[in-house]
Amino acid sequence: MAVDTFSGHPAHAPGWKKLATMREAGLIAIILALCIVMSFASQHFLTLGNFRAMLMSFSVEGIVVVGMTILLIVGGIDLSVGSVVCFSMVLSGSLFLMGVDPWTASLAGILASAVIGCIMGFFVTVVGLNHFITSLAAMVIVRGICLIITKGTPLSLFTLPPSFKAVGQGTFYGVPYVILIFVGVVILFDFLLRRATAFRKVFYTGSNERAALYSGIKTSHVKFWVTVLCATLSGVAGVIYMSRFGAATPTFGAGMELNIIAAAVIGGASLKGGSGTILGAILGIALLSVVTSSLILLDVSVYWQDMIKGCILLAAVSIDHFLHQRKAI
Amino acid sequence: MASVPVLEIRNVSKHFGVVKALTDVSFSLERGEIHALCGENGAGKSTLMNIIAGVLQPHEGDILIDGKPVKVTSPAVAQSLGLGLVHQEIALCPDATIAENMFMAATNRRRKLFMNYGKQARDAQAIMNRLAPLDVRANVGDLSISNQQLVEIAKALTLDCRVLIFDEPTAALTETEAQTLFGIIRDLKAHDISIIYISHRMAEIFSLCDRVTVFRDGRYVSTERVADVTPDEVVRRMVGREITQLYPPKQTQDERSAEAILTVRDLGDGARFHDVSFDLRKGEILGIGGLIGSGRTEIAEGICCLRPTTKGVVTLEGPRLHSRSYADAVKAGIVYLSEDRKGSGIFLDMPIAQNISVLDLKALTGPAGLLNAKAEADLAHRFVRRLGIRIGGMDIPVSSLSGGNQQKVAIAKQLAVNPKVILMDEPTRGIDVGAKSEIHRLLRDLARSGIGVVVISSELPELLGLCDRVLVIREGSVMGEIEGDAMSEEAIMRLASGIAGHNNSKASGHAA
């Protein structure tokens, strides 16, 4: 163990050097490499339209990825995010159809999602079940609720006022609101995760829950609120989807959770807790999105796409595991 | 004894890295004898037993069975040679039945496609009936610790053993269960099975065993027939070592103060400790000694609310402490350093600065709820310099530091909240000699500056060299207090093993 006496200077490496050693750097390199290859392979790839489409495609999911990453850091997981996104969507949608103002209906949808988070948090921290089982049950139950609310049929919401539809469809100086919201959420939570005391406790709890308890941190509170946060962000995503599609489908978001967990894990979040960054997770979902877009532009059969994405997940995580083992020795 | 020993160990040495666990140790076991093996924690008993049981391999030396050298390369080989070990730590599958656990080794060797659960249960019940009236179809996870210990013993009895090793088997047993076990051990002896019996309890050794071998610091000291020695002599051999380490000077007569910083009265949790009372005086280092599992850690955790207590009063500098959680205790000024550094002391994969700041994040938090990163780094720098922690940089994870420096980070974390009282559980466990004496000096400096320091330690030299006063705990009660010239390793061991103490009658109960 070659450790020399600490010199007393603040240990801040130059910015570029720090960037090069960050795990995100590898992901950026892979994404850039993929983009360069694709720009030769397809003339449609390197266009503003295609990039906007790619960004749009993962912006809303990206909001859920933020919540999932924080939950993974605390050592939890949430399989119910896809169901909760859908729940928020169909609840707000049906309230709107019942004559409620769309903004109020959306708020209700987000709050109801938070309540689902509270219920899951209760089962995790008070009853003592683990996140996996609790959210697996919630995934099925909430999906069931969506079917009950809609009686199984999609809700058509073309009567939504233009001011509300603008959230999902409008632009601000050419930039879609959806992307602005996404970037805002990412910057906010990335900042909080780095700087806020409350979020520091998330890292302590996920890194070593016993040590956190032995440091006077109320780890069950931390786990509860992070669970609620993840469900709430899913609720926000659901409302944005409603505005964007002008419809609410009771089967929407099925399988979304796997994509989201994959993105966070590719971005460096550990299922054991204690590590993960928002930036990494967003790069993870960006990578998956670029791959999807590439496969479509290259005319790869849709039947092949899932398999290829799965292989990329496996490769990314294996490489990361290998690099970390090497570092440990 | 003209016959060839059943088991003979010749000149065995074993080291872990640079730490020598065993040096040139020899030992022999006659047919049908019960042979006690004694030594302090860390004397090398468990290492030798693990070598015999095939868990560890010696670096030098031979193992002979019936005079023939053998290589015990794995636990399976040990079993086939007829060497059985009853582990001190319970290693059972909680979700399997007693019978399945008892026959785990036999199942492993079984070369048949299907299990015969009926026969297994009948055989298991026959063996278990000798020990205790337990239904072997019960799940092990539902049993009490003492019954689990009995299953561990029953498991060893299923093997066709010629040598059985018991590693502190009575640690978790009640008096009656212990007596039953002694009956069984005598019965095994009558069937020509040889027993190695590891224990700290002199009463047990002297009532049960034929011979006693003493180890100290990984070396063989002596073997004697129990009829030829006294318990006191054995204890003296166990601890009779010169204190070679240099400890910081103790408090002088003038520094002595009657003023108590922390008082504990009648503290109990209804299970692991009861009626614990003591004072921690200003400027002193108070040691807490006792065997592992005697309740020392539980008492410390009870004082700082990491564990619920059912009765008793703790006062800190006068007023009664009304903390309900560890966070409250920290706020009041009591901090606890866990004995399990990696498990509950530090955040291994987090940076040094974040480890040091964890106990009082509030002090570093601005009005907007944001952490002041600069204040956090400054705090860390201050303690890194003060404790002489050798690090590569503030941003690297604690896991990259040596054990001694990790421990200093854990201590820095406690000191960062300016505590009035620090409870240190095994503060120097598993760290090298240099870091150890640095920590000792640090603790003395803290005591000088008026902080109350409590040190829990299994190392007798540390208790004697470092502390001004030592409380000895046995079975969750304070057995006695030793101070000044009366402090000796023998005095502590006598209290800890129950030869001497307040309730002598209870201590000698095992011999009855």
HADDOCK unambig.tbl for C-alpha pairs under 7 A between the chains (distance, minus, plus):
assign (segid A and resid 3 and name CA) (segid B and resid 390 and name CA) 6.53 0.50 0.50
assign (segid A and resid 3 and name CA) (segid B and resid 391 and name CA) 5.40 0.50 0.50
assign (segid A and resid 3 and name CA) (segid B and resid 392 and name CA) 4.80 0.50 0.50
assign (segid A and resid 4 and name CA) (segid B and resid 390 and name CA) 6.31 0.50 0.50
assign (segid A and resid 4 and name CA) (segid B and resid 391 and name CA) 6.09 0.50 0.50
assign (segid A and resid 4 and name CA) (segid B and resid 392 and name CA) 5.52 0.50 0.50
assign (segid A and resid 5 and name CA) (segid B and resid 390 and name CA) 4.92 0.50 0.50
assign (segid A and resid 5 and name CA) (segid B and resid 391 and name CA) 5.86 0.50 0.50
assign (segid A and resid 5 and name CA) (segid B and resid 392 and name CA) 6.77 0.50 0.50
assign (segid A and resid 6 and name CA) (segid B and resid 390 and name CA) 6.24 0.50 0.50
assign (segid A and resid 6 and name CA) (segid B and resid 391 and name CA) 5.52 0.50 0.50
assign (segid A and resid 6 and name CA) (segid B and resid 392 and name CA) 5.99 0.50 0.50
assign (segid A and resid 6 and name CA) (segid B and resid 393 and name CA) 6.39 0.50 0.50
assign (segid A and resid 11 and name CA) (segid B and resid 393 and name CA) 5.83 0.50 0.50
assign (segid A and resid 11 and name CA) (segid B and resid 394 and name CA) 5.90 0.50 0.50
assign (segid A and resid 11 and name CA) (segid B and resid 395 and name CA) 6.87 0.50 0.50
assign (segid A and resid 195 and name CA) (segid B and resid 370 and name CA) 5.43 0.50 0.50
assign (segid A and resid 195 and name CA) (segid B and resid 371 and name CA) 5.35 0.50 0.50
assign (segid A and resid 196 and name CA) (segid B and resid 369 and name CA) 5.80 0.50 0.50
assign (segid A and resid 196 and name CA) (segid B and resid 370 and name CA) 4.12 0.50 0.50
assign (segid A and resid 196 and name CA) (segid B and resid 371 and name CA) 5.40 0.50 0.50
assign (segid A and resid 197 and name CA) (segid B and resid 361 and name CA) 6.81 0.50 0.50
assign (segid A and resid 197 and name CA) (segid B and resid 365 and name CA) 6.56 0.50 0.50
assign (segid A and resid 197 and name CA) (segid B and resid 369 and name CA) 6.04 0.50 0.50
assign (segid A and resid 197 and name CA) (segid B and resid 370 and name CA) 5.58 0.50 0.50
assign (segid A and resid 197 and name CA) (segid B and resid 371 and name CA) 5.26 0.50 0.50
assign (segid A and resid 207 and name CA) (segid B and resid 347 and name CA) 6.14 0.50 0.50
assign (segid A and resid 207 and name CA) (segid B and resid 349 and name CA) 6.92 0.50 0.50
assign (segid A and resid 208 and name CA) (segid B and resid 347 and name CA) 5.85 0.50 0.50
assign (segid A and resid 210 and name CA) (segid B and resid 343 and name CA) 6.75 0.50 0.50
assign (segid A and resid 210 and name CA) (segid B and resid 344 and name CA) 4.94 0.50 0.50
assign (segid A and resid 211 and name CA) (segid B and resid 343 and name CA) 6.64 0.50 0.50
assign (segid A and resid 211 and name CA) (segid B and resid 344 and name CA) 3.73 0.50 0.50
assign (segid A and resid 211 and name CA) (segid B and resid 345 and name CA) 5.23 0.50 0.50
assign (segid A and resid 211 and name CA) (segid B and resid 346 and name CA) 5.97 0.50 0.50
assign (segid A and resid 211 and name CA) (segid B and resid 347 and name CA) 6.73 0.50 0.50
assign (segid A and resid 214 and name CA) (segid B and resid 344 and name CA) 6.32 0.50 0.50
assign (segid A and resid 215 and name CA) (segid B and resid 358 and name CA) 6.70 0.50 0.50
assign (segid A and resid 215 and name CA) (segid B and resid 359 and name CA) 5.40 0.50 0.50
assign (segid A and resid 216 and name CA) (segid B and resid 326 and name CA) 5.13 0.50 0.50
assign (segid A and resid 216 and name CA) (segid B and resid 327 and name CA) 4.24 0.50 0.50
assign (segid A and resid 216 and name CA) (segid B and resid 359 and name CA) 6.83 0.50 0.50
